[in-house]
Amino acid sequence: MPATKAKKEKSTESTARCDPSKIAIGSVWTRHSSGTVVGKRADRYTLRNEKGFEWDVVGHNIMEAEFAFADQHDSETTESRTSILEALKTHPSTAMTINFNKKADPKFVASELAKGQGGESDRAWNKKVKDLMAGEERTMVGHHAGAFDEHQRLRFFSAAEGPRLVDTRTINWVICGRVKYVVKK
C-alpha cells in the first residue's frame, strides 16, 4: 500500500482572545495581564506585559481604578498562616509579593555546620540548626490563579522567573490588595 501524505489542515483554533472586527459599541470586555511599568512621564505610564506587548496608559485615575501593584501596601497586619492563605486564595490573578523559605539544602546546612565547630553552647548549636533547616528566604513578585499542585503547593507566576511553586507552609508574609500580611510567630 503506497504511503500518502497527510493533508495539512488549517487550524480553526486561534490564539487571539478576540476578533477586532466583531467589536461593537456596547460590547462588554475584560482582560487580565501582568507585567512591569517600563516608563513614567507625568501621568503617562508605559506598561509591558509578560508577552512583551507595550502600551501607554494616560491618567492617574485609570491607574488608581484599574491596576493593583505587587509592592504597594497601606497597612500591615499580623495574622495566622490560615488567615493569610485565605487572603491569598481570595486574590487570584492579582499582582502580589510573596516571601517564603525555600526547602533547606542539605549541602548548604552541612557546610554551615562545619563552620560552627568550636566553643558554641548546645543552645546556640540547636538554634543554628533550626535556623538553617528553615531554608533560604526568598521573595517573589507576580500573581497566581488559585491553583495548587498535588502536594498543596501554590502555582505562582513570578514576573522575573516564570512559573514557580510555593509551599504555603513556609510563607512569612504576603503583600496583596494593598495590605501586607505577616505570619504570626
N, C-alpha and C positions, 0 to 999 in steps of 0.2 A: 504494500500500500504506500503510495507516494506521500512524502511529507508536504503538508500545506502550511503556508504562512498564515498565522492568525491575523485577522484583520484588526488593526488598531482602531478601537472605538474612541470617539471624542467623549471625554468625561463630561457628564452633565452637572457634576459637583463643582461648586465654586468656592474659592477661599475668601471671596469678598463677603462682607457682612450685610451688604445691601446692594440694591440696584439703583444707582442715582437717577436713572431715567424714570423710575416709579415714585420718586419723592414728590409729594404734593403738599400744598398749603393745608395745614391741619394734621399732617402726619405726626404721629407720636413717636418719639425716638428715645433711646437710651444707649449709653456706651460705658464701657469700663476700659480704662487704660491706666497704666502706671509708668512712671519714668522719672526724669530729673528736669529741674529748671536749668537751662544752659545759658540763659541770658536774661538780664533785667535792666530796663531803662525806664525810669519814671513809673508809669502804671502799665507798661508793656512787658509781658513775660514771654520768653521763648522757651517752649517745652519740647522735650524729645522723649518719645515713648520707648518701650523695650524693643520695638521692632525697628527703631531708627527714624521714624517719621517725626518731623518737626513742624510746629505751628506756633503762632503768636496768639496770646490772649490779651486783650486790652481792657483794662478796668479792674480796680481793686475789688469792686462789688462782685464781679464774676468769680474772682479768686476766693473771696470770702464765702460765697454761696455754694460753689461747686467743687472746691478742692479740699482734700484733707492731706496734711503733711506729716510724715513719719516722725519728725524731730520736734514738733511743736506740742507743748503742754502748758496749761494754765494752772493746774493743780497737781498735787501728789497725794496719794493715799496708800496706806499700808493695809493689805488685805491677805486673807488666807489664799493658798495656792488654788483651792477650788473656786473661790470667787474670781480670781484672776483668769482662770480657764473659762469661766462663764463669760466674762467680759471679752475675752479673745474670740470665743465662738460667736458672739453676737455682733462682731465686726468683721465678717469675711469681706474680702476684696477691698479692704481699707488699708491705706498706707500706714505702716507702723514700724516701730523699732522694738526688737526683742533681744533681751540679754539672758544668757543661759550658760551652763557649764557643759563643755564637751565631755565625752566619755574619757576617763583617765587613760593615759597611755602608759602601760607597764614599763616600757624602756625609760620614759621620762621620770617616772616615780623612782625607779631603781637608781638612776643617775643622781637624782636629787638626794636620795637617802645616803648614797655613798659620800656625798659632800658633808653630811651631818655626823659622820663618825667622830666621836670625841666626847667631850665632857657635858653633853646635854642631859638634863634630867629625864626620867621616864615620862613625866607630864609634857615636857616640851617635845619629846620624840613622838608621843601619841598625837599631839596637836598637829605636828608636821605631817604625819602620815594621813590624818583625817583631811587636812587641807589639800594635800597632793592628790588624794583619791577623789576629791570633788571634781577634778578635771579642770582644764583650762577654760577661763571665762571667755565668752565670745558674744559680740553684739552684731546683729544683722538688721538691715533696713529693707523693707519690702512689704509683701502682703501675703495673705493666704485665702483659700477658697472654702475653708471649713472642712477640708478633707484630712483624714488620718490614715496611716498605713495599718497593717495587721498587728503591729506592736504598739499602737496608740501614739505614734509619733506624728506630730503636725507636719503636713506637707506645706512648706513655706517657700515662697518665691523671693529670693534675695535679689535686690536690684543690682548688686555688684557681681554675684556669683551664679545666679540662676536658681534652679530648684534645689532645695536642701530639706533635711528632716530635722525636727526639733523634738527632743524628748521633753515633754511638758513637765515631767517630774523635776527637771533641773532648772526651770525658769527662775530668774532672780527678779526681773522687772520687765514691764512692757509699757510702751507709750502708744496709746491709740485713743481716738476720739477726744483728743486734747487733754487727756488725763494720763499721768504716769502712775502705774500700779506697781507697788513694791511688795514682794512677798514678805509676809510677817515671819520673823525668825523665832 
